[in-house]
Amino acid sequence: MTDQIKAMRESIETELKKGFTDLQQKYDNVSEALAKGEAITAEMKGTIENQKGELQKAIDKVQELEEKGVRLQMPGGLKKGFVDLVKSNADYQSMTSRKQDKAEIEIAKSDMLSMMETKVASAGIVAPVYDPVIQDKPRQELKIRDLIPSIPVNQGNSFSYFAELLHTRGAAPVAEGAAKPSSDVTFEQKTDTVKKLAVWMPITEEAEQDVPQLWGYIQELLRYDLKLEEEAQILKGVGTGNNLNGVMTQATTYDSGLAKSGDTDIDTVRRAIYQVRKQSKRSADAVVMPELNWMNIELQKDTTNRYLFANLQGLVTPILWGRPVVTSDSMDEGDGTTTGGEFLVGSFAQGARIYDRMAFTVKVGMINDDFIKNQRVLLVEERLGLAVRRPYAFVKGVFAV
């Protein structure tokens, strides 16, 4: 290799190294932005594309010189690997072309030495495409909390409200000059405590430093873990210990006496809406059911095989009997043979309240011997209470199969 080629090779190596370093730095900047929840700007995308363009110019220069016969590899040439040795063997080539049925390949000591790869190939020049976004597993959509109004709790660990206990009516027609009748009402105070939901995960300093986007990913993962449990508690918390007393736990069971022979899921929902109205004197404002049951409703057809609900060329807002339908994976689908899917119909806005004492909070710290292990603990938690103030405003049940 002449001095001129050697200098050219060193210059291109420096240019490629700098290009790869700068490109990686820009990808790291994007990863840090994603970890902080920031949006990727057009400027960030532009700088990455420009850097990739500069890197491609250097690669094109290498290819152009190679095409002109200027070899930039180290002395000793392009040495063969085991696969190269096999493919270049005459017996192997005859076997692959079906001129003979076997190949005997003798590997000499010199061939073994030549298998020490020292070639300059595209694998060391072309940078792989790097996608900084960690691909997650499927995660459930969480919709139930949005149905219920919330009230902040600014102090203490409890909340209370008054509920009407007994109202004695007294209104009546009154003759001129006669005494007016009186009415009476008594109340009772309901008190409950806020509950804490929490979860944590350890993370090493090395992982945090080496994979910047991992920090944001774990934080979001733990938030999902916490909110999934929150939804389960709001719907079906058993009300004992540190559990919330869930809406379905307190809801009235669907009156099977309302059902008629041949009722479909659509009929059952309408009868449950009636039951809510009858027992609470309030209109239901939402229907909750599994996605499977809503799909079956959408796919129902009339006698001419036309869909009753589906719009095959557009989006259909899930509405049934004038009430929004909320599909949730937190509702049991049943086995489809002996049990059907669950449903919940109610006046969510008037029947329940969420009391937020501490919103979703992220904390970082050390426990036990984390310091000597270069380890941190990422903790997420929240404190909230749930009051189903009018349990008679909710009706729960199971669809027939």
DAQUI-V710808 format. One record per pair of residues at least 6 apart in sequence whose ideal C-beta (glycine too) atoms are under 6 Angstrom apart, sorted by the first residue. I is the first residue (numbers start at 1). J is the second residue. Records with the same first field share a line. If there is no record, write none. Layout:
I: J ; J
This chain:
9: 72
15: 58
16: 58
19: 54 ; 55 ; 58
20: 127
22: 51
23: 51
26: 47 ; 48 ; 51
27: 130
30: 44 ; 132
31: 132 ; 212 ; 213
32: 212
34: 213
35: 212 ; 213 ; 215 ; 216
59: 125
73: 120
74: 118
78: 119
79: 114 ; 118
80: 114
81: 115 ; 117
82: 115
85: 111
86: 92
89: 105
91: 103 ; 104
92: 103
94: 100
95: 103
132: 213
134: 217
139: 224
140: 329
142: 227 ; 231
143: 326 ; 328
144: 231 ; 234 ; 235
147: 286 ; 348
148: 348 ; 352 ; 354
149: 353
150: 354 ; 356
151: 353 ; 355
152: 356
153: 159 ; 355 ; 357
157: 193 ; 194
158: 191 ; 193
159: 355 ; 385
160: 189 ; 191
161: 190
162: 187 ; 189
163: 188 ; 190
164: 187
165: 186 ; 187 ; 188
166: 186
167: 185
168: 184
169: 183
170: 181 ; 182 ; 183
172: 181
174: 180
192: 385
194: 357 ; 383 ; 384 ; 385
195: 242 ; 244
196: 383
197: 226 ; 229 ; 230 ; 382
198: 381
199: 222 ; 225 ; 226
200: 377 ; 379
201: 218 ; 222 ; 378
202: 375 ; 377
203: 376 ; 378
204: 374 ; 375
205: 374
207: 214
208: 215
218: 378
219: 362
222: 380
223: 380
226: 380
231: 330
233: 244
234: 386
235: 246 ; 247 ; 248 ; 330
236: 246 ; 248
237: 243 ; 244 ; 245 ; 246
239: 245 ; 249
244: 386
247: 352 ; 388 ; 394
248: 344 ; 396
250: 388 ; 391
251: 394 ; 396
252: 395
254: 272 ; 395 ; 397
255: 275
258: 271
265: 293 ; 297 ; 399
266: 297
269: 287 ; 320
270: 321
272: 345 ; 395
273: 284 ; 321 ; 345
275: 395
276: 284 ; 345 ; 346 ; 395
277: 283
279: 392
280: 392 ; 393
282: 347 ; 350 ; 393
284: 323 ; 345 ; 346 ; 347
285: 347 ; 348 ; 349
286: 323 ; 324 ; 326 ; 348
287: 320 ; 323 ; 325 ; 345
288: 326 ; 328 ; 344
289: 331 ; 343
290: 331 ; 333 ; 341
291: 327
292: 333 ; 341
293: 341 ; 399
294: 325 ; 327
298: 309 ; 310
300: 308
301: 307
318: 325
331: 342
332: 342
333: 341
334: 340 ; 341
340: 398 ; 399 ; 400 ; 401
341: 399
342: 398
343: 397
344: 396
345: 395
346: 393 ; 394
347: 393
351: 390 ; 393 ; 394
352: 388
353: 387
354: 384 ; 386
355: 385
356: 384
357: 383
358: 382 ; 383
360: 382
361: 381
362: 380
363: 379
364: 376 ; 378
365: 377
367: 377
